[in-house]
């Protein structure tokens, strides 16, 4: 196992980290009943944004024939920093370090990522051209 395997979403180490992040997230959501309301709301919003970004990366927008091209490449590259930053947040919450400031900082970053994704998806659905993604950028 190489260190670069931790930065590719299709490799096993990243999938393990994704699983650990999800387990920690559910653990934190379950044990957050006694936290302050602002902490719970900010963590829930951050969780929703992280899940939305993960869903954008997991859906094959061009079908399986052109997997990993066009906007899928952008979503794929955003997935790794999203999961790692969300893992750090979940680890801090699991150890009882509930930081509303960190939550809102991540929420602002995730909101910027989501806004970019929404614009790209809007343009993707508006585009009626049947040319495959990255057709003009391919080397011949």
N, C-alpha and C positions, 0 to 999 in steps of 0.2 A: 504494500500500500504506500503510495506516494502522497506527499503533501498536496499536490495539485488535485488529487481525487476529492479533496474536501471542498473544492470550488466548482465542481461540475455537478449539476443537478441530476444527471443520469447515472452517477456513480453510487456505489453502495455506502461509503462513509457519509455522504450528504443525506441519503435516505434515512440512515440511522439517526443523524442529527435532527432531521425533520420529525421522525417518530418521537424522539426524546422531547423535542419542543412541544409537540402536541400533547404528550402525556403531562408535561409540566404545566401547560396551559390549562388543561382540565383540572389538574390538582389545584392550581391557584384559583381557578374560578369556583371550585367547590369550597375551598378554605377561606374565601374572601368574604364570607358572610358577616364577619365581625369588623371588617375594615370600614374606614370612613366612606361616606357616600361618594365624595369626589374621587377617591382612589378607585372605587369600584366602577364608576362611570367611565373614567379615563382609561382604565385597563380594558374594559369591555369594548370601548370604541377602538382602541389600539388593536385588540384581538380581531374585531370585525374587519378593519383595514388590512391586517396581515392575511386574513383568510381570503379576502377579495383579491389581493395581489397574488396569492398562491393559486387561486382559481384561474386568474388570467394566464398564468404561466402553464397551468396544467391542461387547458383546453387547446386542442389542435384546430386553430382558426382556419387553416387552409386545407384541412384534411390530412390524411396520412401520407399522401404522395409528396407534398411539399413541406414536410415537418421540419421545423427549425429555421425557416426562412422568413423574411419580412418582419412583421410585428411580433411574431413568435420569438424571434431572436432577442428582441428588446425585452419582452416579458420574461424570457428565460434568464437573461442577464440580471434583471432586477430581483429575481427570486432568491438568489444566494445571499445578497446583503440583507434582504428583508428577513429571511429565516434566521440568520446569525444575530442580527440586532434584536429580534424577537426572543431568541434563545437567551441572550444576556438579560433582557428584561424579565423573563420568566424565572431565571436562576435567582435574580435579586429578590423577586417577590417570594420565591420559595423559601429563601433565608430570612424573610421578614423585613426586607429593606424595601418598603413601598414608597417609591418616589413619584409623586405627581408631576414633578418637573421633568423627569426623564420620560414619563408617559406622554406628556404633552409635546416634548421635543420629537419623540418618535412619531407621534400622531401628525405633527406638521410635515415631517419627511414623508410619511406614508400617504398623506393627503396630496402632496405634490406628485408622488409617484402615481397615485390613482387618477389625478387630474390629467396627467400625461397619457395614461392608459385609456381614459375615456375619450380624449381627443383622437388618439390613434384608432380606437375601435369605431368611433363615429365616422372617421374618414374611410375606414375599411368597409363598413356597411354601405356607405354612400357610393363607393367606387363600383361601377358596373363593368369595368374592363376585365376581360377574361385572361389577360396575359398573366402567366404564372409569376409569383413573387420573385424578385431579384433576377428577372429574366435578362435584363440589360446589363447586369453586373457580372454575369457568369463569364468565366474565361473559356474561350473556345480553342 
